[in-house]
Amino acid sequence: MSKFTSESLRSVVLVGHGAAGKTTLAEALLHATGAIAAKGSIERGSTVCDNDPQEKEAGHSLSSAVFSVRHEGVTIHAVDTPGYPDFAGQAIAALAAADTALVVINAQAGIELSAERMMRLAGERGLCRMIVVNKIDADNLDLPGLVAEIRERFGSQCLVLDLPAHGAADVVEVLEHDAGDADFASVAAAHRALIDQIVEEDEDLLARYLDEGSDPSTNDLHAPFEKALRAGHLIPILFTSAKTGAGIPQLLHVLATLAPNPAEGNPPPFYRGEPGAECSAFAAQPDPDLHVLAHVFKVVVDPYLGKIGVFRVHQGTVKKDMQLFVGDGKRPFKVAHLYRLQGKDTVEVDALLPGEIGAVAKVEEIEFDCVLHDSHDEDHIHLVPLDFPRPMAGLAVETKKKGDEQRLFDILGKLAMEDPTFVIERHPSSNETVIRGLGDMHLKAKLARMLGQYKLEVDTKPPRIPYRETITAPAEAMYRHKKQSGGAGQFGEVHLRIEPRARGEGFEFVDAVKGGVIPGVFMPAVEKGVRQALAGGVVAGYEVQDLRVTVYDGKTHPVDGKEVAFTIAGRKAVIEAIRNARPIVLEPIVGIEIVAPENAIGDLAGDLSGRRGHVTGTDGRGHGFAAISGEVPLAELDDYQSRLKSLTGGQGSYTIDFARYAAVPPNVQQQLASRFQLHDDEE
């Protein structure tokens, strides 16, 4: 059995923008607690968390990594995550494994895109949040200005829990100290602000504090401190230099004494039921004696260990050799080996308690976001899914060598299994296999992995834009398919009407036939033909969406009535109806956020307008940078990376996320339609 108890466990996730120093901070925590003899370096590729050859070459994290340290009798399980927006999927997924998010901010760069996004997502998820201002040893810093910016951006509940001292060589803690030297601000004032904020969480403590006028004890402050963290009424700010070690002992002390244990954090949002059906909230309890509930937040396909499922235990005790079910799977798997992770190293253990993070290997049934449990009573328990950005950047890929096509699909399947923001699309109409991710860096990393780990070479090209078609008016049509070529023939007649549905409502098929004029046995064939037509497109060869098709009449023949006839009749009838329903082509519109030097914002806004886009807002980011947000058709962003580089001197970055579909201009529809020829000859 584990020598730990859940009360002595903490789980944290390190999030923030790229180059904020999260991986170096992890090294400092590992070194300060004796978990490693010497700190590794990103430059030398010797860190615990960036252990993949690709990460060493890139000089930054590409995926999340789990590690743990022990301090003051407490075991801290931590997940180091990538910071660049292209790899946000790994960072967002890790939120499901932690009770506390450490949002790491680069003291030099200030609040950057990923820090802001992860701050918001962690708050929405109900995680306790702490802000770690790292790199306080750098030159020419404005730390008072940064604290003011943090409070302006994230709220007045952001209060310093310590302050840099002695020229950032050290920090002074302000919860237990009401006096001392600091490089800026007053320790006494910071202490008073913190106490005032905490006591408001407890009416009795507040009354005593006001009556007696003396500070409550540290023990008295613990419960209201936790309550303030859970409610988001307090977001402590801590200062560190992972490079020099300044603030690292204080950060470890805060995690050991003030960060919540599994019973103190906000409960994970489990529910019983199935997505889209009636559901009820389920309260997992961090009790080691209850049924097991564990959530898989990361899947890795390892060349030696096979598929690895990395999970957080929320309830019960996962033990070696026990039987576990995956979701509503009927057959359990045996936990042959149970691991705790330290970067790439696996440490075999006998048991994992609620709050611990561990892994099992060689279990093919395991998938990202699944729930592991030891009783069929928990078959239909799920964790509320996290909100991932939609992958919009795309590349069409094909193998360099003929005969490698099946290998390509197998490898892409493994890569998609590991990453919730990497998807594969197969487009039969264009014979394209398209990979989609969150940006150019994301896709390049996948291609490099395919070549480096799997030795598969591919050619790439820009994919076809995922246009769609829809209708703007109701229409009716009928089609009679009649074929006689000696012997038994084919006969089927279908009458149908179509009408538009609201954008995003999808396709609906309605059987309104009365009197058996089309026998029920043939209705699936009619629907099949309708779906074939919609999938192949009518105007420009793109899938038709957001319409209702109602079949209300038809005819059959006692001998020649056949499925194939009704499939053809359904397809031809709906094609004819769509042609009469004022069809339009839709294009994907993406929300775009660009972070760039302030002096480039005007040029960027003009460039966006020239791409049929528009600006929805601008926001100062400090340090001479600003963010511009807007909407633009995806089709207009083919060369945007190089254009942005040109306009910002290489200092700009952008992220896109799917917003909606909108009608293309008439001239664009005409161009798309002119390239398409509908082959609707009879089968």
N, C-alpha and C positions, 0 to 999 in steps of 0.2 A: 504493500500500500504506500501511497504518497506520504511523505513526512510532513506535508504542509496541511493547513486548514484553509478553507475559503476565506476566513477572516483575515488571513495573512497574505492574501493575494491581491494584486492590482493588475489591471490590464489597460494599457495606453496605446494610442496610435500617434505616430509622429507625422504630421501633415504640414504642408506649406509649399511655397513656390520652389522651383528648381534653383539650386545654388544658395539656398538659405542655410545649408549646413546640417541637414537632418542626419545624414549618414555619418558625418564627422561627430555629431552630437551623440549618436549611438555608440561610436567608438569610445568617446570620452566617458560615457556611463559604464560601458563594459570594463574599461581600464580602471576607473575609480573604484569599482567594486571588486576588482581582482579576478574578473571573469577572463580577462586576457592579460598577458604579461606586458605587452607594449601596444600602444595605439597604432593601428594601421593607417595607411594614407590612400586617398582616392588617386593621387598622382601615381603611386606605385602599384595600384590595383590590389592592395593588401587588406582591405577592410572586411569585416565579418559579413556585412549586409550586401555589399556590391561584389558578389562572388562569381557572377556569370562572365565569361570571356567578353561578351558584347558590352556589358556594363563597364568592364575595365577599359575597353577601347573607347567607349563613349565618354567616360569620365563622369557619369551620373547614373542614378537608378533607373531601371526600366521596369522593374516589378517590385512588389512588396516583399519584405523579408522579416522573419520572426526571430526575435532573440529574447533572452531573459537575463536578469541580474538579481542579486540578492543583497538587501541592504536593511540594516536595523531590524532583522528578523522577518522581513517582508520580501516575498518574491514578486518581482515586477515583470510581467510578460509584456513585451512591446512589439509593435509592428512598424518598421521603417518603410516609408512609401515614396514613390517617385513624385517629383514636384512639377515637372513640365506638363502643361495641359494635355499634350498628346497621349500621356500615359495616366490620365485621370481615372480610368476604369479601375486600376489596381488600388489607387488611394481611396476611392469611394467605397470599394468592396470591403476594405479593411475597417471601415467605420463599424461594421456589424460585429467586429471581434472585440471591441473595446468599451470600457465604461467612461474613459477620459480621453479627450483629444488634446494633444499638445500642438498648438498651431505655432510653427516656427517661422519667425520673421527675420529677414536679413537686416541688421542694423544699418547697413550701407544703402540698400535698395529701397527700404521701406515696405509698405503694404503692397504686395503684388497680386496678380490675378488669382493664382491658385490658393494663396492664403485667404483671400476674401471668399472664394467659392467654398473652401473647406470649412471655414468658420461658419458660414451659413448652413451648409449641409449637416455639420455636426450638431448645430443648434436645433435644426429641424428633426434630427434623429433622437434628440433628447440626451446627447452626451454631455457630461460635464466638460467644460472647456478651460484651458489655461493657455496663455500666450507666452512663448519663450522668445525673447529678443536675443538673437545670437550674433556673434562676431562683434562684441562690444570692444574688442581690442583694436579694431580698424581705426584708421586715421580720419580726421575731418568729419566726425559724426555730430549729428544734432539729436541727441537722445531725448532731451526735453520736448523738442518739436515732434519727434516720433511718438512719444507717449500721448501728446495732445492729438496727433493724427489718429492714433488707435482709438482714443476715447470719442473723437468726433465720428469716426467711421463705424465703430462697433458699440458705442454707448458708454454712458458714465459709470456703468457697473464694472468697467475695466479699471482695476486699481492695482497699483504696484504692491507686490508682496516682498520684494527686496529692491535694493538700489545699488548701482555700481559705486565702488569706493576705491580710493587710493589710485586714481588714474586708471580705472577699469581692471586693476590687478586683482580685485576681490569684489565681493558684494556684501551688503549688510542687510540682514533680514529685518522686516519692520512689523511683523505680527507680534513677536515676543520682545521687541526692543522699541522703546520710545525715545531713544537718543542715540547719537552716533554720527560719524562723519560719512558723508556721501558726496559723490562728484556733482550731483545736482539735486535739487529739491531738498526738503526738510524731512529727516527721518521721523521727527515728532509729528509733523503734519500728516505724513503718509500713514503712520501708525494710527493716528486718531481717525482718519477717513476710513481705514479698514475696519476698526472696531465699530465705528458708527454704522457701517453698512451691515456687518454681521449680526449685531444685537437686534436689528430690526426684524430678524427672522423668528425671534422668540420673545413673546410679550412679557413673560415673567422676568426673563433676563434683562430686557430693555427697562422694565420698571425698576429693577434692582440697580441697574447701571445708572439710571437717572437719579435715583434716590441717594445712592451711596457715593456716586461720583468717582469710583475707582474702577480700574479695568477688571473685567471678569478673568478667571483663571483660564489657562490653555484648555483644560479639560472641559470647562463650561462652554468654551467657544467651539469645540469640535462639532457637536451636533448642529448648531445653527450655521456653521461654516459649510458643512455638507449640504444642508438644506438650501442655502444660497447658491451653491454650485449646481445642484440638481435643477433648481428653478431658473437658472441663468441670471440670477440677481447679482452674482459675483463672478467675474472672470479675472483671475489673478494674472498679473504681468510679472514675469521673472526675467532676469538678465543673465546671460551666459557668454562665455567664450569657449567653444568646444576645443579651440586650438590651444589656449593657455591653461584651460581648466578652471578659470574663474567662474563661480556660480554653480559649478557641477555638484559639489557637496550639498549646497542649499537646495538645488533642484531634486536631488535624490531624497533629501530629508522631507521635502514637501510631498513627494510621491508616496513615501512610506507612511507619513503621519496624517496627511490631509486629503490625498486622493481617495476616492471611494473604493471600498471592497465590493465584491459582487452583490452583497446584500444591501449596500448603501447607494449604489448608482440607480439611475432610472431603469425600471424593468424593460427588458427587450420586448419589442412589439410583436409577440407571437399571436396568431389567431388560429381558430379551429374552423375548418371548412375548406372549400375549394375556390380558387380565384374566379370571380364573376358570379358566384352563388352566395347564398346567405351564410354569413360568417359571424363568429363570436370571438371576442378577445380571450386569449388564454394567458394566464399568469404563470410563467415559469418561475420556480423557486430554487434558489441556489442551495438546495439541500442534498448532501451526498447520498442520502438513503432513499430518495425517490427514484422513479423511472428516469432513464437517461433521455436527455434532450440536448443535442449538439448541432450546431449549424456550420455548414461548410462554406467558408468565405473565400477559399482559394483552391484552385486545382492546378497541379503541375504534372506535366508528362515528362518523366525523367528517363534518360536512356538506360539506366541501370535498375532503378526501382519501379519503373512502370508508372501507372497513374497514381499520384499522391493526392489525397484529400486533406487539406489543412482546415481545422475546425476549432471553434470555441465551445467548450462545455458550458451549458447554461443550467443544467439540472442533472442530478444523479452523478454516478461515478462510472467513467468508462474504464473497464479493466481489460487487461490482456486476456485473450482466449474467450471473451464473452461473445455472444451473438448479437449483432445489430442489424436493424432494418434500414433501408434507404427510402425515405418518403413512404409511399403506399405500396412499396414492393412486397411481394408475398414471401419471397425467400430471403432469409437473413444471410449475412456473411460473418465469418469468424475473424475476430481481431487477432490475427496471428502475431503481428508486431505492432506495438504502440510506441510512438515517438514524441519526444519533445525536440523542438528545433532550435538550433543556434546558427543562424545563417544557413549555409549549405550543409552543415553537419547535423546528423540525426543522433539523438541520444535515446536509447531504448529505455522505457519505463514500464512499470507494472500497472499503474493507474493514473488517471487524471481526474481532478476534482472540479466542481463548478467554479468557473473563473479562469481555468487553465486553458492554454492553447496547445494543441497537439496535432498529430497527423497519423494517418494510416496509409499503407501503400498496397498496390496491386489489387485494388477493388474496382473493377470495371464499371460497376453500377453507379459509383459516386459521380455526382455532377455538381457544378457550381450552384450555390444557393439551396442545396437540398438539406433536409433535416435528418439526422441520424437518431434512432431511438431503439429501445429494447423491448417494446410491447406494441401489439397492434392497436392498443387503446390510443396511441399517438400517431396513427397512420395519416391523419388529415390535419396535422399541425404544421403550419408554415410560419416563416418570419416575413413580416411586411417587406416587400422588395425595396431596395434603394433606388433612387432616381438617377439613372445613368444618362449621360449625354448621348444623343443618337449619332452613330458613326456616319459621317457624310462624305469624307474624303475617300476617293475610290481610285482603283487601278484595275484594268483588265489584265489578267495574267494567262499565259499559256506556256507549256513546257518547251524547252529548246529541242529536246529529243522526242521523236515520235515513240509512242509506247509508254511514256511516263505519265499519261493522263491519270490513271488510277492512283499512282503514287502521289500525284499532286493533290487529289481530293482527300486522300488519307492524311497527308501532312497538314493541309489546311484545316481539316477537322480537328486535329490535335491542337493546333494553334488557337482555334476558336473556342475549344473546350476550356482553355486556360484564361481567356480574356473576354469579359462580358461586353466590351466595346469593339470587338473585332468580329465582323460577320462576313460570310461568304454568300454570294448570290450567283445563281446560275440562270442565264437568260437564253432560253432555247431559240427565241426569235432571232437574236443576233449571234447565237453560238458563242457567247462570252461567259467566262468565269470572272467575276468581279470580287475583289477583296475591298472591304470598307473599314476605315478606322477613323481616329479623331484628328488626323493631320498627317503631313508628309513624314515627319519624324517617326510617327507610329508605324506607318506602312513600310518605311525603309528598314525599321528594326525587324519587322516580320520577314521581309525579304532576306535580310542578312542572316536571320535565324534559319530560314529554309536552306540557304547555301552553306552556312557554317556547320549547323548541327545535322542537317538531313542530306546535305550534298546534292541538293536539287537546284538546277539552274532554270530560270524562267525568263521569258521576255515579257515586258509590260508596255502598256499604252493607255492613254486616257479612255475611260469607259464611256459608253453611251450614257447620256443624262437620263435618270429614271423618270421620264415624262409619264403622264397618265392621260387618259381620255375620260370624258364624262358627257352627259347630255344636259341641255338646258330647257327642254320642253317635252311634254308627253307625246307619244306617238303610238300607232298601232300598225301591225303588219300580219300577213299570213303567208305561209309557204306550203305548197303541196309537193312532196317528193314522190315521184312515180317512176319506176324503172322496170322495164319488161325486156328480158333478153332470152326468151325461151324458157319454158319450165316456170318455177316459182319466181315471182317478181318481188319488188319492194314498194310499199305504199305507206305513207304517213303524212298527215296534214295537221299543221299547228297554227292556231290563231293566238296572238299574244299582244299585250299592251305594255309599254314601258313608261316610267315616270321618274323624274330626278329625285334624289334624296339629298339631304343636307350634306355639306362637305365633311368627309370623315365617317359617314354612317355606313359606308360599304354597300355590298350587294345583298339583295333579298330576292328569293324566288318564291312565288306564290302559286299554288295549284288551286285554281278556281273553276276547274272543269266540273260540269254537272252531267248526270245521266250516263256516265261511262263512255262518252264519245271518244275519249282517249283512255283506253284501259289503264288502270293504275299501274300495271306491270311495266308500262312504257314511259311513265312520267320521269323516272330516273334518267332514261335515255334522252328525253327532251331537255332536262336540266343539264345533262352532260354536254349536249350540243350548244346550249346557251353559254355555259362556262367556257367552252372552247373558243367561241366567238369573242367573248369578253377578254380572255387571256391574250388573244392574238391581235386585238385592236381592230378598228374599222377606219379611222381617219388617217393615222400615221404609224400604226403598228405597235401602239402601246396599250397596256392593260386598261380596260374600261372599268371605272369604279363609280360608286355612289349612285346606284339606280335600283329601282324595283322592277322586276319582270313578272308579270301576271299572265299565266296561260289560262284562257277562259273557254276555248272551243277547239274543235279539231275533228278529224275523221280517221277511221282505220279501215282495214279490209280483213275479212275473216281468214284469208289465206296469206295475202301478201303483207299484212301488217307486221313489221319487224323492228327490232330495236335500232338497227342501223338507219332505217328510214326516218324514225322519229328523232334520232340524233342529228341527222342532216337537216331535217325540217326545222328543228329548234334553232340550229345554228344559222340557217339562211333567213329565218323569220326575224331573229333578233338583229342580224346585220342590217336587214332592210329597215327595221323600225329605227335603229340608231341613226341611219342616214337621214331619216325624216325628223329627227328630234333635236335639230340644231346642235350637233356635237361640237365640242371644243377640246382643245389640248390643254392640259394643265402642266405646270412646271413646279418643281420644288423650290420654295423660297426658304432661305436660311437666315437665322439671326446671326449676326456677326459682331464680335467685339474685338476691337483693335487697340492695342496699347502701344504708344509711340511717343517720341519727343513732342512736347507741346507745339513747337514751331512747325511740325509737319501736319497738324490736325486739319488745317484749311485745305491743303493739297489732297489729303486722304478723303475728306468729305466730297471734294470735287470729283475725285476719281470714282468714288462710290456712285455718285449721281450719273456719271458717264457709263456706268455698268447697269443702268436701270434700277439702281438701289436708292435708298434714302436713309438719312441719319435720323435716329430716334432720340439720341441724347449724347452728351459729353460729360466727362467727370474727371476732375483733377486727381492725379495719383501722387503728387508730391515728387520731389527730386527732379523736377523738370519734365515729368512725364504726364500724359493724360490718356484717358480711354475714350474711345468713340464707339458707340453702339448703333446698329442699324439693321436693315433688312436688304437682301439682295438675291436675285435669282442664282441658284447654284451654277447654272450654265455659264454665268459671267465670271466665274472664279478660276477658270482653267490655269491661267498664268499668274495668279494673284501673289503667290509667294515671291516671285522674282520682281513683280511690280512694287510690292511693299518694301522689299529690300532696297530698291532704287529710290523710292520716295523718302525713306527714313534713314538712309545710310547704314542699313543693316541692323538698326536698333528697334525695329518694329516686330511685333508678334500678333497673331490673331487666332481666334477660335471661332468655330461655326457650330451651330446646332439647328436641327430641322425646326422650322416654324410652322409651315402650312403649305398647301398647294394652291396655286392661283392660275388663272387663265393666262396663256401666253398672248402677246400682241398678235393681231391678225397676220402681219407679214411673216412672223416666225412660224405661225401655224401653217401658212401657205408653203413655206420652205420645207417644213417637216413632211407635210402631206405629199409634196411633189416627189419626194424620194421613196414613197411607199406605194407598193402595188399589192392590193388584197387578192390573194389566191383563194377564191371561194368556189372553186370548181367542185363538182359533186365527187363523192368518194365511191 
